[in-house]
Amino acid sequence: MPTQINDAAFEYLLARAGLSLSEAEKAELKTVCDGIAAMAERVRKPRGRMAEPAPTYGFAEEDL
């Protein structure tokens, strides 16, 4: 699990994104930062082709 973001880094990222949030909005956003970082870590890992959804579907006539 990624380490929790510190206040200085959080404020820097908000400023860089051009966001001006209220203290309540900042607190709410900060609660999901760890989950977003974990998701980004999983997405960046190489995966095989079986991880991709099927681009076509084989329906039989009776399925339609």
Stockholm file with secondary structure:
# STOCKHOLM 1.0

chainA/1-64         MPTQINDAAFEYLLARAGLSLSEAEKAELKTVCDGIAAMAERVRKPRGRMAEPAPTYGFAEEDL
#=GR chainA/1-64 SS CCCCCCHHHHHHHHHHHTCCCCHHHHHHHHHHHHHHHHHHHHHTSCCCGGGSCCSCCCCCGGGC
#=GC SS_cons        CCCCCCHHHHHHHHHHHTCCCCHHHHHHHHHHHHHHHHHHHHHTSCCCGGGSCCSCCCCCGGGC
//
